[in-house]
Amino acid sequence: MSAPAGWQKGSFRGVPFVTRDHEKSGGQRIAQHEYPDADLPVLEFMGRKGNSFSLNCHIIGDAYPAGANALEDALEVRAIGTLIHPWKGSMQVGVPDWSRSDSTSEGGMAVFAITFLESGLPAVPQPAADTAAKAKSSADKAAASASTQFSKKFSVAKATAFVEKAAADVVKYAAIATRIQAGLMGGIGPALRMLQDNLGLFGITDVLVRQALDLGVATVQLVQILGTLTDSVDARISAFTALLGFGDDLPPVNGDTPARQLQRDNQAAFVQLVNLAAAAELVRAVADADFASYQEAVAVRDAAADRLDALRFRQADAGDDDGAAAYDDLRGALVRDVTARGGTLARLQAYTPAATEPALVIAYRLYGDPSSVEARAAEIVARNGVTHPGFVPGGVPLQVITPDRRIGAGNG
């Protein structure tokens, strides 16, 4: 069945959903005055009530349950947010209440019933919660718990020689993976020397693997030092995202003997240690990010949340409730932070110039502000990888920050 005229895909704080139906309620604020000897009251109209919207929607298929969790996090943010109402368009709203039910139907789905209240400008400025600081606090908590969780599950005590050697090999592989990311990030000075000193510890893995807690602490420190090699948030996000995949290409441990089971458990515990340490530093790096646009913030948020969700399910399937809870806490803190900070950022939209012309001309046409036209033009050039700012190709779609006023002719 085709969508009704004017319908568009719904979303809240950038999290999309599929709408089943909606209701709207409104009315007038009326003061009723009753006077002596008057049979009928006098009604004084004080303006209309704020509209409320009730949406029944669902998330299903490949987006479930990560998408459902992201929507739940968005609904829990204590601030006004942007609702793309499928029938009413974009509006600023608050969420007084919502409900969620999950089902295994259709391969898994979550059904939401949400009430939105429209909002104007707040009468009194409301201080924003420091969501980035809270995200970093969650990262600190996860990093602190990683080595303790690891020490409870890793042991080579009384193990056969091949089990201890296998554990040492996995530890060496982690050191190599970290060294590769350090090389990609660069870095000089004390931070690089500290990283090299810590990597030196991993040259004596036959000693480290016999002290699980010491190995756990050293591994977490190694990952944390990696984040000090550069001031580039993008480089840090890339490095820690890569370490979330540590262990994916390790060969499986085959065999059902007690020794092979111990080898398998040790490998899984060490992979989880590296992944959780990297996840904590990824959340810390994202909290330091200054996003240029709403779309950029949403893309980073969703990519990181999906990776953390996958690790949470992995640990839950393995019966590791503590590990799963750590990833869930990190994912929630990251989503709340980026959702809150990204909600006020400028949006991007497509614009196609009709002919080849200078970036300055395009910037003035779009924004009409002579005082900022040079900065706007530079932003267009940088964002779209334009070779020469004097010759922006015509007929080629550009990504531009949405102007405050309507774009005129030439908008693609």
C-alpha positions as CSV (number, residue, x, y, z in Angstrom):
1,M,0.0,0.0,0.0
2,S,1.4,3.4,-0.9
3,A,1.9,6.1,1.7
4,P,-0.6,8.9,2.0
5,A,0.2,12.3,0.3
6,G,2.7,14.4,2.4
7,W,3.8,11.4,4.4
8,Q,7.5,11.1,5.3
9,K,9.6,8.7,7.3
10,G,9.4,9.4,11.0
11,S,12.3,9.8,13.4
12,F,13.1,11.2,16.9
13,R,16.5,12.7,17.7
14,G,17.7,11.1,14.4
15,V,16.5,7.6,15.3
16,P,14.1,6.3,12.6
17,F,10.9,4.3,13.2
18,V,8.0,3.0,11.1
19,T,4.7,4.5,12.0
20,R,1.5,2.5,12.2
21,D,-1.0,5.3,13.2
22,H,-1.2,8.5,15.1
23,E,-3.5,10.7,17.1
24,K,-3.5,14.4,17.8
25,S,-5.2,16.4,20.5
26,G,-5.5,20.1,21.2
27,G,-7.9,22.7,22.3
28,Q,-8.1,26.2,23.9
29,R,-7.1,27.4,27.3
30,I,-10.3,29.0,28.6
31,A,-10.9,30.8,31.8
32,Q,-14.6,30.7,32.9
33,H,-15.9,33.7,34.8
34,E,-19.2,33.6,36.6
35,Y,-20.8,36.8,37.8
36,P,-23.7,37.5,40.2
37,D,-27.2,37.5,38.7
38,A,-25.8,36.3,35.3
39,D,-27.2,33.0,34.2
40,L,-24.4,32.2,31.7
41,P,-20.7,32.4,32.4
42,V,-18.3,34.6,30.4
43,L,-15.5,32.7,28.7
44,E,-12.1,34.3,28.3
45,F,-9.9,32.7,25.7
46,M,-6.3,32.6,26.8
47,G,-4.8,31.0,23.7
48,R,-4.6,27.4,22.4
49,K,-3.4,24.5,24.4
50,G,-0.2,22.9,23.4
51,N,-0.8,20.1,21.0
52,S,0.0,16.5,21.9
53,F,0.7,13.7,19.5
54,S,0.4,10.0,20.1
55,L,2.3,7.8,17.8
56,N,2.2,4.0,17.5
57,C,5.3,2.9,15.7
58,H,7.6,-0.1,15.5
59,I,11.2,-1.1,14.6
60,I,11.6,-4.4,12.8
61,G,14.1,-6.4,10.7
62,D,17.8,-5.7,10.5
63,A,17.4,-2.6,12.6
64,Y,16.1,-4.6,15.6
65,P,17.1,-4.6,18.5
66,A,19.9,-2.0,18.1
67,G,17.4,0.5,16.6
68,A,14.9,-0.1,19.3
69,N,17.5,0.5,22.0
70,A,18.6,3.6,20.3
71,L,15.0,4.9,20.2
72,E,14.6,4.1,23.8
73,D,17.7,6.0,24.7
74,A,16.5,9.0,22.7
75,L,13.2,8.9,24.5
76,E,14.9,9.0,27.9
77,V,16.9,12.2,27.2
78,R,15.8,15.0,29.6
79,A,15.6,17.7,26.9
80,I,13.6,19.0,24.0
81,G,14.3,17.0,20.8
82,T,13.4,17.1,17.1
83,L,10.5,14.9,16.0
84,I,10.0,14.2,12.3
85,H,6.3,13.5,12.4
86,P,5.3,11.4,9.4
87,W,2.3,13.6,8.7
88,K,3.2,16.9,10.4
89,G,6.8,17.3,9.6
90,S,9.6,18.6,11.8
91,M,8.8,19.9,15.3
92,Q,10.4,20.4,18.7
93,V,8.8,18.2,21.4
94,G,9.2,16.7,24.8
95,V,8.2,13.1,25.8
96,P,6.0,12.8,28.9
97,D,5.5,9.0,28.6
98,W,6.1,6.1,26.3
99,S,5.9,2.3,26.4
100,R,7.7,-0.5,24.6
101,S,6.8,-4.1,23.9
102,D,9.0,-6.7,22.2
103,S,7.9,-9.6,20.1
104,T,9.5,-12.5,18.2
105,S,7.1,-11.9,15.3
106,E,8.5,-11.1,11.9
107,G,12.0,-12.1,13.0
108,G,11.9,-9.8,16.0
109,M,10.3,-6.4,16.5
110,A,9.7,-3.7,19.1
111,V,6.4,-1.8,19.3
112,F,6.4,1.7,20.8
113,A,3.4,3.9,22.0
114,I,4.8,7.4,22.5
115,T,3.2,10.7,23.5
116,F,4.9,13.9,22.3
117,L,4.1,17.4,23.6
118,E,5.0,20.3,21.3
119,S,7.4,22.9,22.7
120,G,8.2,26.5,22.0
121,L,11.2,28.3,23.4
122,P,11.7,27.7,27.2
123,A,10.7,30.6,29.3
124,V,13.8,30.1,31.5
125,P,17.1,28.8,30.0
126,Q,17.7,25.3,31.2
127,P,21.3,24.2,31.8
128,A,22.3,21.3,29.6
129,A,23.5,18.2,31.4
130,D,27.2,17.5,30.8
131,T,26.6,14.3,28.9
132,A,30.2,14.1,27.6
133,A,31.4,14.0,31.2
134,K,29.0,11.3,32.1
135,A,30.1,9.3,29.0
136,K,33.7,9.6,30.2
137,S,32.7,8.5,33.7
138,S,31.2,5.3,32.1
139,A,34.4,4.8,30.2
140,D,36.4,5.1,33.5
141,K,34.1,2.6,35.1
142,A,34.4,0.1,32.3
143,A,38.2,0.4,32.1
144,A,38.5,-0.1,35.8
145,S,36.4,-3.2,35.8
146,A,38.0,-4.8,32.7
147,S,41.1,-6.2,34.4
148,T,39.1,-7.5,37.4
149,Q,36.6,-9.3,35.2
150,F,39.5,-10.7,33.2
151,S,41.4,-12.0,36.2
152,K,38.4,-14.1,37.3
153,K,38.3,-16.0,34.0
154,F,42.0,-16.3,32.9
155,S,44.4,-18.8,34.4
156,V,47.4,-20.9,33.3
157,A,48.0,-22.4,36.7
158,K,48.7,-26.1,36.5
159,A,48.0,-25.9,32.7
160,T,49.9,-28.0,30.2
161,A,52.7,-26.3,28.3
162,F,50.7,-25.8,25.0
163,V,47.9,-24.0,26.9
164,E,50.3,-21.5,28.4
165,K,52.1,-21.0,25.1
166,A,48.7,-20.5,23.3
167,A,47.8,-17.8,25.9
168,A,51.2,-16.1,25.4
169,D,50.7,-16.1,21.6
170,V,47.4,-14.4,21.9
171,V,48.9,-11.7,24.2
172,K,51.7,-11.2,21.7
173,Y,49.1,-10.8,18.9
174,A,47.4,-8.1,20.9
175,A,50.7,-6.2,21.2
176,I,51.2,-6.4,17.5
177,A,47.7,-5.1,16.8
178,T,48.3,-2.2,19.2
179,R,51.6,-1.5,17.6
180,I,49.9,-1.4,14.1
181,Q,47.4,1.2,15.3
182,A,50.1,3.2,17.0
183,G,51.9,3.3,13.7
184,L,48.8,4.5,11.9
185,M,48.3,7.2,14.5
186,G,51.9,8.5,14.6
187,G,53.0,10.3,17.7
188,I,56.2,11.6,19.2
189,G,57.6,12.4,22.6
190,P,56.8,11.1,26.0
191,A,53.5,9.4,25.0
192,L,55.3,7.3,22.3
193,R,58.1,6.4,24.7
194,M,55.5,5.3,27.3
195,L,53.8,3.1,24.7
196,Q,57.1,1.5,23.7
197,D,58.0,0.9,27.3
198,N,54.6,-0.8,27.9
199,L,55.0,-2.8,24.7
200,G,58.3,-4.0,26.1
201,L,56.4,-5.7,28.9
202,F,54.7,-7.8,26.4
203,G,58.0,-9.3,25.3
204,I,58.0,-11.3,28.5
205,T,54.6,-12.9,28.0
206,D,55.6,-16.1,29.6
207,V,55.8,-14.2,32.9
208,L,52.8,-12.0,32.3
209,V,50.4,-14.8,31.6
210,R,51.1,-16.3,35.0
211,Q,49.8,-13.2,36.8
212,A,46.3,-12.6,35.4
213,L,45.5,-9.4,37.2
214,D,48.9,-7.9,36.3
215,L,48.3,-8.9,32.7
216,G,44.9,-7.3,32.7
217,V,46.1,-4.0,34.2
218,A,49.0,-3.8,31.7
219,T,46.7,-4.5,28.7
220,V,44.2,-1.8,29.7
221,Q,47.1,0.7,30.2
222,L,48.5,-0.2,26.8
223,V,45.2,0.6,25.2
224,Q,44.7,3.8,27.1
225,I,48.2,5.0,26.2
226,L,47.3,4.5,22.6
227,G,44.8,7.3,23.0
228,T,47.4,9.8,24.0
229,L,49.5,9.5,20.8
230,T,47.5,12.1,18.9
231,D,45.1,15.0,19.4
232,S,43.0,13.8,16.4
233,V,39.7,12.5,17.6
234,D,39.1,10.9,14.2
235,A,42.3,8.9,14.5
236,R,41.5,7.8,18.0
237,I,38.0,6.7,17.0
238,S,39.4,4.7,14.1
239,A,42.1,3.0,16.2
240,F,39.7,2.0,19.0
241,T,37.1,0.8,16.5
242,A,39.7,-1.4,14.9
243,L,40.6,-2.9,18.3
244,L,36.9,-3.7,18.9
245,G,37.5,-6.3,16.1
246,F,40.5,-7.8,17.9
247,G,40.1,-11.5,18.0
248,D,37.8,-11.8,15.0
249,D,40.6,-13.4,12.9
250,L,42.0,-15.6,15.6
251,P,41.7,-19.3,14.7
252,P,39.0,-21.2,16.8
253,V,40.2,-23.6,19.4
254,N,39.1,-27.1,18.5
255,G,38.7,-30.1,20.8
256,D,36.7,-31.0,23.9
257,T,39.5,-32.0,26.3
258,P,39.8,-30.1,29.5
259,A,43.1,-28.6,28.3
260,R,41.5,-27.4,25.0
261,Q,38.5,-25.9,26.9
262,L,40.9,-24.0,29.2
263,Q,42.7,-22.7,26.1
264,R,39.4,-21.6,24.6
265,D,38.3,-19.9,27.8
266,N,41.6,-18.1,28.2
267,Q,41.5,-16.9,24.6
268,A,37.9,-15.6,25.0
269,A,38.8,-13.9,28.2
270,F,41.7,-12.0,26.7
271,V,39.9,-11.0,23.6
272,Q,37.1,-9.6,25.8
273,L,39.7,-7.7,27.9
274,V,41.1,-6.0,24.8
275,N,37.7,-5.3,23.3
276,L,36.3,-3.8,26.6
277,A,39.3,-1.6,27.1
278,A,39.0,-0.4,23.5
279,A,35.3,0.2,23.9
280,A,35.9,2.4,26.9
281,E,38.4,4.5,25.0
282,L,36.1,4.7,22.0
283,V,33.4,6.2,24.2
284,R,35.9,8.6,25.7
285,A,37.1,9.6,22.2
286,V,33.6,10.2,20.9
287,A,32.9,12.3,24.0
288,D,35.8,14.6,22.9
289,A,34.4,14.9,19.3
290,D,33.2,18.3,18.0
291,F,30.8,17.3,15.3
292,A,30.4,19.6,12.3
293,S,26.8,18.6,11.6
294,Y,23.8,16.7,12.9
295,Q,24.3,14.0,10.2
296,E,27.9,13.5,11.2
297,A,27.0,13.1,14.9
298,V,24.3,10.6,14.0
299,A,26.6,8.5,11.8
300,V,29.3,8.3,14.5
301,R,26.7,7.5,17.1
302,D,25.0,4.7,15.2
303,A,28.2,3.1,14.0
304,A,29.7,3.0,17.5
305,A,26.4,1.9,19.1
306,D,26.1,-1.0,16.6
307,R,29.6,-2.3,17.4
308,L,29.0,-2.1,21.2
309,D,25.6,-3.8,20.8
310,A,27.3,-6.7,18.9
311,L,29.8,-7.1,21.6
312,R,27.1,-7.0,24.3
313,F,25.2,-9.8,22.6
314,R,28.4,-11.8,22.2
315,Q,29.1,-11.7,25.9
316,A,25.5,-12.3,26.8
317,D,25.4,-15.4,24.6
318,A,28.6,-16.6,26.3
319,G,26.9,-16.2,29.7
320,D,29.1,-13.2,30.7
321,D,26.5,-11.0,32.4
322,D,29.1,-8.5,33.8
323,G,30.7,-8.1,30.3
324,A,27.4,-7.6,28.6
325,A,26.3,-5.1,31.3
326,A,29.6,-3.1,30.7
327,Y,28.9,-2.8,27.0
328,D,25.3,-1.9,27.6
329,D,26.3,0.9,30.0
330,L,28.9,2.2,27.5
331,R,26.5,2.1,24.6
332,G,23.8,3.9,26.6
333,A,26.2,6.7,27.8
334,L,27.5,7.2,24.3
335,V,24.0,7.4,22.7
336,R,22.7,9.8,25.3
337,D,25.8,12.0,24.9
338,V,25.9,12.3,21.1
339,T,22.1,12.5,20.9
340,A,22.0,15.4,23.3
341,R,24.9,17.3,21.8
342,G,24.0,16.5,18.2
343,G,20.4,17.7,18.5
344,T,21.4,21.4,18.3
345,L,23.8,21.0,15.4
346,A,23.2,22.3,11.9
347,R,21.7,19.9,9.4
348,L,23.1,19.1,6.0
349,Q,21.2,19.0,2.7
350,A,21.9,18.5,-0.9
351,Y,22.5,21.4,-3.2
352,T,23.4,21.2,-6.9
353,P,24.7,24.4,-8.6
354,A,23.4,24.8,-12.1
355,A,26.7,25.9,-13.5
356,T,30.4,25.9,-12.6
357,E,31.1,28.9,-10.3
358,P,33.2,30.1,-7.4
359,A,32.5,28.7,-3.9
360,L,32.1,32.4,-2.7
361,V,29.2,32.9,-5.1
362,I,27.5,29.7,-3.9
363,A,28.0,30.6,-0.3
364,Y,26.5,34.1,-0.8
365,R,23.5,32.7,-2.6
366,L,22.8,30.2,0.1
367,Y,23.5,32.2,3.2
368,G,23.4,35.9,2.2
369,D,25.7,37.0,5.0
370,P,28.7,39.0,3.7
371,S,30.4,38.8,7.1
372,S,30.6,35.0,7.0
373,V,30.7,34.2,3.3
374,E,34.4,33.4,3.2
375,A,34.1,30.9,6.1
376,R,31.0,29.3,4.5
377,A,32.8,29.0,1.2
378,A,35.8,27.3,2.8
379,E,33.4,24.9,4.6
380,I,31.7,24.0,1.3
381,V,35.1,23.4,-0.4
382,A,36.5,21.3,2.5
383,R,33.3,19.2,3.0
384,N,33.0,18.3,-0.6
385,G,36.6,17.9,-1.5
386,V,36.4,20.6,-4.2
387,T,39.7,20.8,-6.1
388,H,39.7,24.6,-6.7
389,P,37.5,27.0,-4.8
390,G,37.1,29.2,-7.9
391,F,35.6,26.4,-9.9
392,V,32.9,24.4,-8.1
393,P,31.6,22.0,-10.8
394,G,28.0,22.6,-12.0
395,G,25.5,19.7,-12.0
396,V,27.4,17.9,-9.2
397,P,25.5,17.5,-5.9
398,L,27.1,19.2,-2.9
399,Q,26.5,18.6,0.8
400,V,25.9,22.0,2.5
401,I,24.8,23.2,5.9
402,T,21.1,24.0,5.7
403,P,20.6,27.7,5.5
404,D,18.3,29.6,7.9
405,R,16.3,30.8,4.9
406,R,15.0,28.9,1.9
407,I,17.5,28.1,-0.8
408,G,16.6,29.7,-4.1
409,A,17.1,28.5,-7.7
410,G,19.6,25.8,-8.4
411,N,18.7,23.7,-5.3
412,G,19.0,20.0,-6.2
